[in-house]
Each structure stands twice: as C-alpha cells, then as structure tokens.
C-alpha cells in the first residue's frame, strides 16, 4: 500500500530469484551432494532476514540486488580460476561497477579477487595476475566517484558519524551476538567441530 514501491518490489523479487540461482551455481563448485545443495538453498530462501523474504516487508531494500552482484562476483572468481587472469578481471569489472552503485560493500569482491590472484601468483610468478587484480579495483573506484558526483548529502550530514557512534556505544557482547544472529549456534558449532577440514579448505581458498 505504499506509494511508489511497486517498481522496487518487482526489481527485488527478480533479483532475489537471480541471487538464489547464482547461489545454487556457486555451491555446485564445492558441494557434490545435490540434496545438501538444495537444503542450503532452501535455508537461504526461508531465513527470515534474508533478502528473499525481507523484500516483502521492505520492498525498497537494496540487499537483494547487492546479493546478485556479490554472489555473481564470487562465482566468477571461482569458475574463472584456471583461465587467463586479465580475461577474468574484465568479466568481473562490470559486475563490480554495478554492485558498487548498489552498495559500497562490493569492495569485498575486488578484495577477494586480489587475494586469489596473489595466491596464484606465488605459484606461477605471473605478473599479469597483479595487473589483473587492479582492474576490478578501478571499476569500484569509478563507480564510487560516479555516485559521489550525482548524490547531494542532506544538510548537516556527517559521513562517519554513524560508524563512530556504533564503535563508541555498541557493547562487545553484541558483536559476538551478531555471529550467532547471522549464522546460528548450530552452524558455528559445526564449523568449530570440523575446524581441521574447514581450515584445510580455507587454505586452498583464502579469498573466502
């Protein structure tokens, strides 16, 4: 019943569907069991504060579209791991550019790509990888400049005021609670129980 939110709703429903499909494809890179992949995707869809469900409570939320760019970027990093790094960087650059227009947290993707390329560069000593790592960063910077050139801050706006207030006033225990709120105690317990396997996996994929 809110005026003007219908276009946001349509965009975000489509984005949620695309993000769900991309998550399915991303999980295929690591998980052989189809039933386990289905279970994880269902958990993603039904989680009450995931973009897939939250869009119906807040249609103008940007997280659904951001998840498309985020998961899409991670999928490109994984699938194109064995291909020419510059080619992967050029595929990643438009995803990073569009994702940055949605949320500046898109910086995670160029960071992950850079870590992946530097990890591979230690093995094959290809300078091309270091050059490739800068291409998504350039796309992110250009998008950030574009946003700042077209947006006018409200009078009295202080860029870092909210972050400073959070760091100053948020108790330490609430940061720990955030992990439980996001992942849930069972998942954290499983990660801890399988820490040897988890650490072995993360050594092979340090960008994750």
N, CA, C and O of each residue as an XYZ file, in Angstrom:
832
protein
N       0.791     -1.224      0.000
C       0.000      0.000      0.000
C       0.816      1.264      0.000
O       0.246      2.355     -0.006
N       2.147      1.162      0.006
C       2.990      2.356      0.000
C       3.161      2.860     -1.428
O       3.449      2.086     -2.341
N       2.982      4.158     -1.608
C       3.079      4.732     -2.945
C       4.504      4.666     -3.459
O       5.452      4.990     -2.744
N       4.643      4.242     -4.706
C       5.946      4.295     -5.362
C       6.866      3.125     -5.106
O       7.993      3.135     -5.602
N       6.443      2.096     -4.342
C       7.361      0.997     -4.021
C       7.209     -0.184     -4.973
O       8.041     -1.092     -4.951
N       6.171     -0.199     -5.809
C       5.942     -1.355     -6.680
C       7.121     -1.644     -7.603
O       7.502     -2.808     -7.727
N       7.722     -0.644     -8.259
C       8.898     -0.960     -9.090
C      10.040     -1.580     -8.285
O      10.705     -2.501     -8.760
N      10.269     -1.076     -7.063
C      11.299     -1.674     -6.210
C      10.970     -3.134     -5.928
O      11.852     -3.992     -5.948
N       9.689     -3.410     -5.664
C       9.271     -4.769     -5.356
C       9.543     -5.703     -6.525
O      10.081     -6.792     -6.328
N       9.184     -5.299     -7.734
C       9.413     -6.130     -8.916
C      10.907     -6.376     -9.139
O      11.327     -7.503     -9.401
N      11.696     -5.316     -9.031
C      13.146     -5.451     -9.226
C      13.734     -6.398     -8.187
O      14.558     -7.251     -8.516
N      13.316     -6.249     -6.940
C      13.909     -7.044     -5.866
C      13.444     -8.496     -5.879
O      14.200     -9.384     -5.484
N      12.210     -8.756     -6.327
C      11.774    -10.147     -6.471
C      12.596    -10.835     -7.561
O      13.040    -11.969     -7.385
N      12.798    -10.146     -8.685
C      13.626    -10.703     -9.763
C      15.067    -10.892     -9.299
O      15.702    -11.896     -9.621
N      15.586     -9.912     -8.533
C      16.953    -10.007     -8.030
C      17.091    -11.165     -7.046
O      18.107    -11.860     -7.050
N      16.089    -11.377     -6.210
C      16.131    -12.488     -5.254
C      16.167    -13.830     -5.978
O      16.896    -14.739     -5.583
N      15.375    -13.945     -7.038
C      15.382    -15.180     -7.823
C      16.750    -15.397     -8.471
O      17.277    -16.510     -8.467
N      17.319    -14.328     -9.024
C      18.638    -14.438     -9.658
C      19.712    -14.790     -8.634
O      20.579    -15.621     -8.905
N      19.661    -14.163     -7.458
C      20.650    -14.451     -6.413
C      20.547    -15.895     -5.950
O      21.564    -16.537     -5.686
N      19.328    -16.410     -5.848
C      19.131    -17.798     -5.440
C      19.733    -18.760     -6.467
O      20.381    -19.739     -6.098
N      19.518    -18.482     -7.751
C      20.099    -19.316     -8.809
C      21.623    -19.243     -8.779
O      22.298    -20.263     -8.914
N      22.162    -18.043     -8.602
C      23.620    -17.886     -8.539
C      24.197    -18.619     -7.334
O      25.276    -19.206     -7.419
N      23.476    -18.584     -6.203
C      23.943    -19.319     -5.026
C      23.992    -20.815     -5.310
O      24.939    -21.497     -4.919
N      22.965    -21.324     -5.994
C      22.941    -22.744     -6.383
C      24.164    -23.078     -7.234
O      24.825    -24.090     -7.001
N      24.464    -22.233     -8.216
C      25.613    -22.472     -9.087
C      26.926    -22.378     -8.312
O      27.854    -23.148     -8.560
N      27.000    -21.435     -7.376
C      28.221    -21.276     -6.580
C      28.452    -22.493     -5.688
O      29.582    -22.962     -5.551
N      27.381    -23.002     -5.085
C      27.524    -24.179     -4.221
C      27.949    -25.411     -5.006
O      28.610    -26.296     -4.463
N      27.574    -25.474     -6.283
C      27.987    -26.609     -7.122
C      29.502    -26.678     -7.261
O      30.047    -27.750     -7.525
N      30.185    -25.562     -7.089
C      31.649    -25.553     -7.203
C      32.307    -26.325     -6.059
O      33.450    -26.765     -6.185
N      31.593    -26.490     -4.945
C      32.210    -27.055     -3.747
C      31.494    -28.278     -3.194
O      32.116    -29.100     -2.522
N      30.192    -28.416     -3.463
C      29.394    -29.458     -2.819
C      28.868    -30.418     -3.867
O      28.138    -30.009     -4.770
N      29.228    -31.691     -3.760
C      28.802    -32.697     -4.726
C      27.371    -33.166     -4.489
O      26.667    -33.515     -5.437
N      26.944    -33.177     -3.247
C      25.621    -33.699     -2.900
C      24.524    -32.728     -3.348
O      24.465    -31.590     -2.883
N      23.656    -33.190     -4.256
C      22.553    -32.340     -4.725
C      21.570    -32.042     -3.606
O      21.050    -30.930     -3.518
N      21.309    -33.028     -2.745
C      20.356    -32.822     -1.644
C      20.875    -31.793     -0.651
O      20.100    -31.005     -0.109
N      22.185    -31.797     -0.411
C      22.767    -30.815      0.501
C      22.688    -29.417     -0.107
O      22.405    -28.447      0.596
N      22.937    -29.314     -1.407
C      22.814    -28.010     -2.071
C      21.383    -27.493     -1.991
O      21.153    -26.315     -1.720
N      20.422    -28.386     -2.229
C      19.004    -27.995     -2.137
C      18.678    -27.525     -0.724
O      17.993    -26.519     -0.538
N      19.175    -28.261      0.272
C      18.915    -27.880      1.663
C      19.467    -26.506      1.997
O      18.812    -25.715      2.676
N      20.677    -26.221      1.516
C      21.287    -24.918      1.790
C      20.541    -23.789      1.075
O      20.365    -22.706      1.632
N      20.109    -24.046     -0.149
C      19.367    -23.014     -0.889
C      18.013    -22.766     -0.232
O      17.567    -21.622     -0.148
N      17.358    -23.824      0.234
C      16.087    -23.651      0.944
C      16.307    -22.853      2.228
O      15.499    -21.991      2.572
N      17.393    -23.138      2.932
C      17.706    -22.383      4.149
C      17.922    -20.904      3.816
O      17.502    -20.024      4.568
N      18.575    -20.640      2.689
C      18.799    -19.262      2.236
C      17.476    -18.560      1.945
O      17.300    -17.392      2.292
N      16.545    -19.273      1.307
C      15.266    -18.674      0.933
C      14.393    -18.418      2.158
O      13.747    -17.375      2.260
N      14.376    -19.379      3.091
C      13.435    -19.299      4.211
C      13.965    -18.509      5.400
O      13.184    -18.152      6.282
N      15.260    -18.223      5.457
C      15.808    -17.438      6.559
C      15.076    -16.104      6.637
O      14.980    -15.391      5.639
N      14.568    -15.765      7.800
C      13.612    -14.657      7.893
C      14.222    -13.312      7.518
O      13.514    -12.443      7.008
N      15.529    -13.117      7.760
C      16.121    -11.815      7.449
C      16.968    -11.858      6.172
O      17.773    -10.958      5.934
N      16.790    -12.896      5.354
C      17.481    -12.920      4.062
C      16.760    -11.986      3.088
O      15.571    -11.723      3.264
N      17.454    -11.483      2.069
C      16.798    -10.590      1.096
C      15.582    -11.216      0.427
O      14.647    -10.504      0.061
N      15.581    -12.552      0.260
C      14.481    -13.212     -0.436
C      13.161    -12.988      0.300
O      12.136    -12.742     -0.336
N      13.174    -13.070      1.630
C      11.953    -12.851      2.408
C      11.781    -11.393      2.817
O      10.665    -10.875      2.857
N      12.887    -10.747      3.116
C      12.802     -9.390      3.671
C      12.228     -8.398      2.673
O      11.667     -7.380      3.078
N      12.353     -8.670      1.375
C      11.869     -7.743      0.360
C      10.365     -7.511      0.480
O       9.880     -6.440      0.115
N       9.626     -8.484      0.979
C       8.179     -8.326      1.112
C       7.800     -7.446      2.306
O       6.691     -6.914      2.368
N       8.720     -7.300      3.241
C       8.491     -6.409      4.371
C       9.033     -5.005      4.095
O       8.523     -4.016      4.620
N      10.079     -4.937      3.259
C      10.708     -3.648      2.953
C      11.122     -3.661      1.484
O      12.279     -3.941      1.170
N      10.179     -3.358      0.575
C      10.433     -3.520     -0.866
C      11.569     -2.659     -1.415
O      12.150     -3.002     -2.445
N      11.903     -1.537     -0.744
C      12.943     -0.646     -1.272
C      14.345     -1.032     -0.800
O      15.299     -0.294     -1.044
N      14.483     -2.173     -0.130
C      15.787     -2.610      0.341
C      16.717     -2.918     -0.843
O      16.273     -3.420     -1.875
N      17.994     -2.615     -0.680
C      18.942     -2.808     -1.784
C      19.698     -4.131     -1.685
O      20.479     -4.460     -2.578
N      19.479     -4.886     -0.621
C      20.299     -6.080     -0.398
C      20.088     -7.158     -1.456
O      21.028     -7.876     -1.796
N      18.854     -7.284     -1.987
C      18.592     -8.337     -2.977
C      19.454     -8.141     -4.219
O      20.063     -9.090     -4.713
N      19.505     -6.923     -4.718
C      20.308     -6.638     -5.905
C      21.798     -6.722     -5.592
O      22.593     -7.143     -6.432
N      22.171     -6.319     -4.380
C      23.576     -6.427     -3.980
C      24.020     -7.887     -3.940
O      25.145     -8.205     -4.325
N      23.138     -8.777     -3.473
C      23.487    -10.197     -3.403
C      23.728    -10.786     -4.794
O      24.559    -11.680     -4.955
N      23.008    -10.287     -5.792
C      23.252    -10.742     -7.167
C      24.694    -10.428     -7.566
O      25.407    -11.283     -8.092
N      25.107     -9.189     -7.308
C      26.468     -8.779     -7.670
C      27.509     -9.497     -6.819
O      28.546     -9.918     -7.331
N      27.240     -9.638     -5.526
C      28.206    -10.271     -4.622
C      28.426    -11.744     -4.972
O      29.562    -12.178     -5.163
N      27.330    -12.512     -5.055
C      27.465    -13.945     -5.358
C      27.951    -14.131     -6.788
O      28.749    -15.028     -7.060
N      27.474    -13.285     -7.708
C      27.954    -13.358     -9.092
C      29.443    -13.123     -9.181
O      30.141    -13.815     -9.922
N      29.940    -12.145     -8.427
C      31.375    -11.873     -8.416
C      32.174    -13.036     -7.861
O      33.201    -13.411     -8.427
N      31.710    -13.613     -6.751
C      32.403    -14.770     -6.169
C      32.375    -15.967     -7.110
O      33.332    -16.738     -7.174
N      31.268    -16.119     -7.844
C      31.162    -17.224     -8.804
C      32.166    -17.050     -9.942
O      32.797    -18.019    -10.364
N      32.315    -15.832    -10.436
C      33.303    -15.566    -11.493
C      34.715    -15.869    -10.990
O      35.516    -16.471    -11.706
N      35.015    -15.455     -9.767
C      36.343    -15.702     -9.198
C      36.643    -17.200     -9.159
O      37.752    -17.628     -9.477
N      35.642    -17.988     -8.767
C      35.854    -19.435     -8.633
C      35.899    -20.135     -9.987
O      36.802    -20.931    -10.242
N      34.928    -19.845    -10.858
C      34.821    -20.558    -12.133
C      35.971    -20.200    -13.072
O      36.442    -21.049    -13.829
N      36.424    -18.946    -13.025
C      37.476    -18.482    -13.925
C      38.863    -18.609    -13.315
O      39.815    -18.002    -13.805
N      38.986    -19.394    -12.251
C      40.259    -19.509    -11.541
C      41.371    -20.025    -12.452
O      42.506    -19.557    -12.362
N      41.067    -20.973    -13.319
C      42.092    -21.558    -14.175
C      42.248    -20.885    -15.519
O      43.004    -21.366    -16.363
N      41.545    -19.772    -15.741
C      41.596    -19.089    -17.041
C      42.512    -17.878    -16.967
O      42.958    -17.511    -15.880
N      42.803    -17.244    -18.111
C      43.674    -16.060    -18.085
C      43.171    -15.007    -17.112
O      42.007    -14.613    -17.190
N      44.017    -14.538    -16.196
C      43.557    -13.628    -15.136
C      42.989    -12.301    -15.656
O      42.030    -11.776    -15.090
N      43.571    -11.762    -16.721
C      43.059    -10.491    -17.254
C      41.660    -10.666    -17.829
O      40.819     -9.776    -17.705
N      41.409    -11.809    -18.457
C      40.084    -12.080    -19.001
C      39.068    -12.169    -17.863
O      37.966    -11.630    -17.967
N      39.440    -12.852    -16.777
C      38.558    -12.935    -15.606
C      38.310    -11.556    -15.018
O      37.200    -11.253    -14.582
N      39.340    -10.721    -15.003
C      39.207     -9.364    -14.449
C      38.237     -8.529    -15.267
O      37.453     -7.763    -14.708
N      38.285     -8.671    -16.599
C      37.382     -7.899    -17.462
C      35.935     -8.374    -17.313
O      35.004     -7.576    -17.426
N      35.746     -9.665    -17.060
C      34.396    -10.179    -16.803
C      33.885     -9.658    -15.457
O      32.703     -9.345    -15.311
N      34.780     -9.569    -14.488
C      34.413     -9.155    -13.135
C      34.154     -7.654    -13.028
O      33.321     -7.229    -12.228
N      34.854     -6.853    -13.820
C      34.795     -5.396    -13.693
C      33.375     -4.823    -13.792
O      33.005     -4.030    -12.927
N      32.554     -5.178    -14.802
C      31.194     -4.617    -14.843
C      30.325     -5.064    -13.682
O      29.452     -4.316    -13.242
N      30.550     -6.278    -13.175
C      29.796     -6.748    -12.014
C      30.135     -5.891    -10.799
O      29.251     -5.496    -10.038
N      31.418     -5.609    -10.627
C      31.866     -4.774     -9.508
C      31.322     -3.353     -9.649
O      30.882     -2.753     -8.668
N      31.354     -2.818    -10.868
C      30.870     -1.458    -11.094
C      29.396     -1.334    -10.709
O      29.018     -0.425     -9.970
N      28.570     -2.248    -11.212
C      27.133     -2.208    -10.924
C      26.875     -2.473     -9.439
O      26.042     -1.812     -8.819
N      27.592     -3.443     -8.878
C      27.409     -3.760     -7.460
C      27.763     -2.600     -6.558
O      27.112     -2.395     -5.534
N      28.783     -1.836     -6.916
C      29.188     -0.682     -6.112
C      28.134      0.416     -6.155
O      27.961      1.145     -5.179
N      27.426      0.542     -7.280
C      26.334      1.507     -7.356
C      25.214      1.145     -6.383
O      24.460      2.013     -5.943
N      25.110     -0.147     -6.051
C      24.066     -0.609     -5.130
C      24.541     -0.493     -3.684
O      23.860      0.094     -2.843
N      25.707     -1.052     -3.406
C      26.288     -0.997     -2.061
C      27.803     -0.926     -2.152
O      28.420     -1.645     -2.937
N      28.401     -0.055     -1.344
C      29.858      0.063     -1.359
C      30.541     -1.140     -0.712
O      31.759     -1.287     -0.807
N      29.759     -2.003     -0.054
C      30.321     -3.256      0.472
C      30.803     -4.157     -0.654
O      31.415     -5.193     -0.392
N      30.540     -3.782     -1.901
C      31.034     -4.533     -3.060
C      32.557     -4.569     -3.088
O      33.146     -5.333     -3.853
N      33.194     -3.752     -2.261
C      34.653     -3.775     -2.144
C      35.146     -5.176     -1.777
O      36.306     -5.505     -2.023
N      34.278     -5.998     -1.194
C      34.662     -7.363     -0.825
C      35.067     -8.190     -2.043
O      35.961     -9.031     -1.945
N      34.418     -7.963     -3.195
C      34.706     -8.775     -4.376
C      36.082     -8.453     -4.972
O      36.857     -9.381     -5.206
N      36.426     -7.171     -5.230
C      37.796     -6.902     -5.687
C      38.854     -7.361     -4.696
O      39.933     -7.804     -5.088
N      38.536     -7.252     -3.404
C      39.475     -7.716     -2.386
C      39.677     -9.224     -2.493
O      40.808     -9.709     -2.450
N      38.570     -9.966     -2.632
C      38.661    -11.425     -2.765
C      39.406    -11.810     -4.041
O      40.231    -12.723     -4.031
N      39.114    -11.115     -5.138
C      39.791    -11.404     -6.406
C      41.292    -11.132     -6.294
O      42.111    -11.899     -6.798
N      41.637    -10.041     -5.632
C      43.052     -9.713     -5.451
C      43.782    -10.764     -4.629
O      44.906    -11.142     -4.961
N      43.148    -11.242     -3.554
C      43.760    -12.285     -2.725
C      43.935    -13.569     -3.529
O      44.969    -14.231     -3.438
N      42.915    -13.917     -4.317
C      43.001    -15.131     -5.136
C      44.131    -15.032     -6.152
O      44.875    -15.992     -6.351
N      44.263    -13.874     -6.796
C      45.310    -13.702     -7.800
C      46.700    -13.707     -7.173
O      47.632    -14.279     -7.738
N      46.843    -13.082     -6.023
C      48.151    -13.057     -5.362
C      48.539    -14.453     -4.869
O      49.713    -14.825     -4.874
N      47.528    -15.216     -4.444
C      47.800    -16.592     -4.029
C      48.305    -17.421     -5.202
O      49.259    -18.187     -5.064
N      47.657    -17.264     -6.365
C      48.101    -17.988     -7.558
C      49.450    -17.466     -8.053
O      50.247    -18.233     -8.592
N      49.713    -16.167     -7.877
C      50.969    -15.578     -8.346
C      52.171    -16.149     -7.597
O      53.277    -16.197     -8.135
N      51.955    -16.573     -6.377
C      53.045    -17.187     -5.624
C      53.481    -18.501     -6.247
O      54.618    -18.939     -6.066
N      52.560    -19.135     -6.991
C      52.861    -20.425     -7.593
C      53.449    -20.287     -8.991
O      54.452    -20.921     -9.318
N      52.812    -19.449     -9.816
C      53.268    -19.382    -11.210
C      54.084    -18.127    -11.541
O      54.601    -18.000    -12.651
N      54.203    -17.187    -10.567
C      55.038    -15.990    -10.739
C      54.625    -15.140    -11.940
O      55.480    -14.521    -12.574
N      53.353    -15.099    -12.258
C      52.876    -14.315    -13.406
C      52.526    -12.898    -12.954
O      51.625    -12.698    -12.140
N      53.253    -11.918    -13.498
C      52.998    -10.515    -13.173
C      51.614    -10.097    -13.658
O      51.007     -9.174    -13.114
N      51.126    -10.777    -14.675
C      49.805    -10.479    -15.231
C      48.720    -10.554    -14.159
O      47.723     -9.836    -14.232
N      48.909    -11.413    -13.176
C      47.912    -11.562    -12.116
C      47.812    -10.295    -11.266
O      46.715     -9.901    -10.868
N      48.923     -9.672    -10.994
C      48.909     -8.449    -10.197
C      48.239     -7.310    -10.962
O      47.532     -6.491    -10.374
N      48.462     -7.263    -12.269
C      47.798     -6.251    -13.099
C      46.295     -6.514    -13.135
O      45.487     -5.591    -13.027
N      45.933     -7.790    -13.288
C      44.517     -8.163    -13.339
C      43.801     -7.791    -12.045
O      42.637     -7.393    -12.071
N      44.495     -7.919    -10.910
C      43.877     -7.625     -9.617
C      43.450     -6.167     -9.503
O      42.556     -5.847     -8.719
N      44.082     -5.273    -10.280
C      43.769     -3.849    -10.196
C      42.556     -3.469    -11.036
O      41.970     -2.410    -10.810
N      42.163     -4.294    -11.992
C      41.049     -3.938    -12.891
C      39.731     -3.815    -12.128
O      39.055     -2.799    -12.291
N      39.321     -4.790    -11.300
C      38.086     -4.609    -10.524
C      38.170     -3.448     -9.534
O      37.166     -2.791     -9.261
N      39.362     -3.196     -8.999
C      39.533     -2.058     -8.089
C      39.249     -0.757     -8.821
O      38.601      0.135     -8.273
N      39.727     -0.642    -10.052
C      39.469      0.547    -10.863
C      37.971      0.707    -11.125
O      37.442      1.817    -11.071
N      37.291     -0.404    -11.409
C      35.841     -0.355    -11.627
C      35.122      0.129    -10.377
O      34.174      0.909    -10.466
N      35.569     -0.330     -9.215
C      34.965      0.096     -7.954
C      35.179      1.594     -7.722
O      34.252      2.302     -7.328
N      36.389      2.067     -7.965
C      36.698      3.487     -7.760
C      35.861      4.361     -8.690
O      35.333      5.388     -8.263
N      35.735      3.970     -9.945
C      34.944      4.751    -10.907
C      33.475      4.810    -10.482
O      32.838      5.859    -10.582
N      32.947      3.692    -10.011
C      31.551      3.677     -9.559
C      31.366      4.563     -8.330
O      30.374      5.284     -8.226
N      32.318      4.510     -7.404
C      32.228      5.341     -6.200
C      32.287      6.828     -6.554
O      31.566      7.637     -5.968
N      33.147      7.186     -7.512
C      33.239      8.577     -7.952
C      31.928      9.016     -8.609
O      31.455     10.130     -8.387
N      31.353      8.130     -9.416
C      30.084      8.455    -10.072
C      28.983      8.712     -9.044
O      28.226      9.675     -9.166
N      28.898      7.847     -8.032
C      27.874      8.024     -7.003
C      28.045      9.360     -6.297
O      27.069     10.080     -6.085
N      29.271      9.694     -5.935
C      29.513     10.940     -5.213
C      29.321     12.184     -6.080
O      29.139     13.287     -5.565
N      29.363     11.998     -7.382
C      29.160     13.145     -8.266
C      27.685     13.458     -8.493
O      27.350     14.575     -8.887
N      26.797     12.492     -8.251
C      25.376     12.713     -8.525
C      24.522     12.776     -7.265
O      23.341     13.115     -7.336
N      25.110     12.451     -6.106
C      24.345     12.466     -4.861
C      24.694     13.708     -4.057
O      25.867     14.049     -3.900
N      23.667     14.383     -3.550
C      23.862     15.553     -2.705
C      23.528     15.181     -1.264
O      22.377     14.853     -0.973
N      24.499     15.222     -0.357
C      24.206     14.876      1.043
C      23.214     15.863      1.651
O      23.180     17.035      1.277
N      22.410     15.374      2.589
C      21.484     16.258      3.288
C      22.261     17.230      4.167
O      23.350     16.895      4.631
N      21.728     18.424      4.406
C      22.437     19.400      5.258
C      22.736     18.829      6.641
O      21.882     18.203      7.269
N      23.952     19.054      7.096
C      24.359     18.561      8.402
C      24.838     17.123      8.412
O      25.191     16.596      9.467
N      24.855     16.473      7.236
C      25.285     15.072      7.175
C      26.771     14.945      7.484
O      27.595     15.660      6.912
N      27.108     14.035      8.387
C      28.499     13.736      8.717
C      28.797     12.299      8.299
O      28.155     11.359      8.768
N      29.763     12.142      7.426
C      29.975     10.866      6.744
C      30.232      9.706      7.697
O      29.713      8.608      7.492
N      31.032      9.941      8.739
C      31.441      8.841      9.610
C      30.743      8.880     10.964
O      31.119      8.134     11.868
N      29.741      9.731     11.120
C      29.100      9.891     12.433
C      28.443      8.601     12.905
O      28.549      8.240     14.077
N      27.765      7.907     11.996
C      27.058      6.683     12.392
C      28.038      5.578     12.773
O      27.829      4.858     13.750
N      29.108      5.453     11.992
C      30.113      4.426     12.307
C      30.759      4.715     13.659
O      30.941      3.807     14.471
N      31.106      5.984     13.901
C      31.716      6.350     15.180
C      30.774      6.074     16.343
O      31.204      5.614     17.401
N      29.484      6.358     16.145
C      28.512      6.113     17.211
C      28.402      4.628     17.525
O      28.289      4.248     18.691
N      28.433      3.775     16.483
C      28.360      2.330     16.694
C      29.591      1.837     17.456
O      29.468      1.082     18.420
N      30.772      2.266     17.019
C      32.002      1.816     17.668
C      32.092      2.309     19.104
O      32.652      1.635     19.969
N      31.538      3.489     19.350
C      31.621      4.074     20.686
C      30.601      3.467     21.652
O      30.885      3.325     22.842
N      29.425      3.110     21.151
C      28.320      2.750     22.042
C      27.946      1.272     22.035
O      27.221      0.824     22.923
N      28.422      0.503     21.053
C      27.986     -0.889     20.949
C      28.826     -1.773     21.868
O      30.047     -1.808     21.722
N      28.211     -2.486     22.807
C      28.975     -3.357     23.716
C      29.634     -4.511     22.952
O      29.163     -4.927     21.894
N      30.733     -5.011     23.516
C      31.477     -6.096     22.884
C      30.602     -7.334     22.698
O      30.691     -7.998     21.666
N      29.759     -7.655     23.680
C      28.980     -8.889     23.593
C      28.004     -8.853     22.425
O      27.624     -9.906     21.912
N      27.587     -7.652     21.990
C      26.651     -7.590     20.863
C      27.346     -7.910     19.548
O      26.700     -8.374     18.608
N      28.659     -7.671     19.463
C      29.391     -8.083     18.261
C      29.427     -9.618     18.179
O      29.268    -10.191     17.101
N      29.633    -10.267     19.315
C      29.616    -11.731     19.348
C      28.207    -12.249     19.038
O      28.044    -13.252     18.342
N      27.194    -11.556     19.561
C      25.814    -11.952     19.299
C      25.506    -11.875     17.804
O      24.708    -12.657     17.288
N      26.143    -10.927     17.109
C      25.925    -10.786     15.670
C      26.284    -12.051     14.905
O      25.609    -12.399     13.936
N      27.345    -12.750     15.331
C      27.720    -14.004     14.672
C      26.632    -15.059     14.852
O      26.294    -15.784     13.917
N      26.083    -15.134     16.082
C      25.022    -16.106     16.342
C      23.741    -15.711     15.614
O      23.002    -16.570     15.132
N      23.483    -14.408     15.537
C      22.292    -13.920     14.855
C      22.364    -14.210     13.361
O      21.351    -14.523     12.734
N      23.557    -14.107     12.794
C      23.736    -14.300     11.355
C      23.788    -15.777     10.986
O      23.103    -16.208     10.058
N      24.595    -16.557     11.702
C      24.837    -17.943     11.311
C      24.058    -18.944     12.149
O      23.699    -20.009     11.646
N      23.788    -18.634     13.407
C      23.099    -19.563     14.292
C      24.089    -20.447     15.035
O      25.101    -20.849     14.461
N      23.824    -20.753     16.282
C      24.736    -21.597     17.083
C      25.054    -22.950     16.457
O      26.202    -23.384     16.546
N      24.086    -23.656     15.815
C      24.434    -24.969     15.232
C      25.513    -24.863     14.156
O      26.414    -25.699     14.096
N      25.422    -23.833     13.304
C      26.419    -23.687     12.236
C      27.790    -23.371     12.824
O      28.798    -23.927     12.387
N      27.828    -22.485     13.807
C      29.104    -22.143     14.444
C      29.692    -23.380     15.130
O      30.904    -23.595     15.089
N      28.837    -24.192     15.761
C      29.305    -25.422     16.412
C      29.870    -26.398     15.382
O      30.887    -27.043     15.639
N      29.223    -26.516     14.219
C      29.712    -27.417     13.165
C      31.066    -26.949     12.629
O      31.963    -27.758     12.393
N      31.204    -25.632     12.439
C      32.486    -25.090     11.955
C      33.592    -25.390     12.961
O      34.700    -25.775     12.586
N      33.278    -25.208     14.237
C      34.283    -25.467     15.269
C      34.612    -26.952     15.332
O      35.780    -27.323     15.453
N      33.577    -27.820     15.248
C      33.805    -29.265     15.326
C      34.643    -29.759     14.151
O      35.472    -30.655     14.312
N      34.429    -29.178     12.972
C      35.184    -29.593     11.790
C      36.280    -28.620     11.426
O      36.592    -28.435     10.250
N      36.866    -27.998     12.436
C      37.827    -26.913     12.198
C      39.032    -27.357     11.369
O      39.593    -26.554     10.623
N      39.436    -28.620     11.490
C      40.579    -29.105     10.711
C      40.257    -29.096      9.225
O      41.055    -28.627      8.413
N      39.082    -29.618      8.871
C      38.650    -29.625      7.468
C      38.365    -28.206      6.970
O      38.685    -27.851      5.835
N      37.756    -27.408      7.846
C      37.450    -26.020      7.479
C      38.736    -25.253      7.176
O      38.813    -24.529      6.183
N      39.733    -25.411      8.026
C      40.996    -24.698      7.837
C      41.712    -25.188      6.573
O      42.325    -24.394      5.860
N      41.636    -26.477      6.301
C      42.255    -27.011      5.075
C      41.585    -26.429      3.851
O      42.259    -26.094      2.877
N      40.258    -26.300      3.882
C      39.524    -25.710      2.757
C      39.883    -24.232      2.584
O      40.118    -23.774      1.465
N      39.925    -23.494      3.688
C      40.214    -22.063      3.607
C      41.645    -21.788      3.153
O      41.918    -20.751      2.549
N      42.556    -22.714      3.442
C      43.931    -22.543      2.938
C      43.955    -22.619      1.415
O      44.769    -21.956      0.772
N      43.057    -23.430      0.832
C      43.010    -23.538     -0.622
C      42.204    -22.412     -1.254
O      42.341    -22.154     -2.450
N      41.368    -21.739     -0.473
C      40.532    -20.626     -0.955
C      40.632    -19.466      0.042
O      39.641    -19.144      0.698
N      41.800    -18.835      0.172
C      41.966    -17.795      1.202
C      41.055    -16.594      0.979
O      40.755    -15.864      1.924
N      40.606    -16.377     -0.270
C      39.720    -15.236     -0.505
C      38.364    -15.396      0.195
O      37.710    -14.406      0.524
N      37.952    -16.642      0.417
C      36.693    -16.883      1.131
C      36.873    -16.589      2.617
O      35.929    -16.731      3.394
